[in-house]
Amino acid sequence: MLKLKLAILCSALGAAITGVVLCCSGITPTTALSYGVAPQIRSLSARAITEAIPALPSLPQQGAEATEDSPEEPSTEAFASLPVFEAADFTVAVPKAPDDANAIVTKKYASSLSINNSSSKEIDIDALLNHVPDLDLSGEGPKILIVHTHTTECYNETGQDWYTDQPTRTTDNSRNMVHMGEVLSQALTERGYGVIHCQKRHDEDFNSSYDRSLETVKEYLKKYPSIAVVIDLHRDSLIDSQGTKYRPTVTVNGVETAQVMFLMGVGNNTYPHPNWMENLSLAARIQREADETYPGLMRPILIRGLRYNQYLSKGALLVELGGCGNSPAEAEAAAKLFAEVCVNALDRIREELE
């Protein structure tokens, strides 16, 4: 009977001490399990929380009534409530999206060597791949020109999966397409190709952007006749009618990378485009190189019955580097990989032309 009384006393005393310590630390069974706030939570183990609580005081000795059967250390059974807390997942709040926020959704678009053709022309992929683009990649002088028709396009700098009034354009060249052009230019240069990167802003008046970049490209081609490839580097705008932005990504060597897309014009009856076959053949060869080296890097080639100033060169490409939902880091990673596959394709073309 004496042992039974001692056990009951120890149990009651232990529970009381545990309750006092937890409450003094601001944690109770009710509040501790209600920390979670939708939609985003981060787990913090009960052990991490209890380790921050001061050590529990030792139970007093039982004096003369203690027997040899009494444990030298307090029994863990006296703290009957502790296993409940140790098994629980405590959570802390992460700021959630406001009620008026729109979503940014990660999406991996279908890749491989495929096309989305909205033009009236019939496109034969095999014929494009078998054709050797008529590019002069020999001799001295710069071979690649990078321009930005929509210079001020920018990315999702917060990295969040929601947005409210997030800007899609900025005149800060460290955050817009000028920066991405610098990343691409450096990567191409490191692989042996002379590059000119035009940082001129063409979209101060958005409606006249292509007229302005047209004149810029003409000037550079006249000044540097060695230029064989013209890359108009853009950031795609992937937003649906509900305001949802899409973030096209693929994981390459463990790195989240924006997907890249060619937007190629083939002209129409009103605006002829004599170089569309050369342009599209070059795009298809780069796409094939990317699919073999980094599957999923490229989205399907989008073909439209317009020109996008591509009629000025046999090696003209409009490149969409990710979308408005991508982070700058994802776009930078994509630019470096695109430079690699672009150079590999150009090297093969140069060998075939020799």
Order of alpha helices (4+ residues) and beta strands (2+ residues): alpha-alpha-beta-alpha-alpha-beta-beta-beta-alpha-beta-beta-alpha-beta-alpha-beta-beta-beta-beta-alpha-beta-beta-alpha
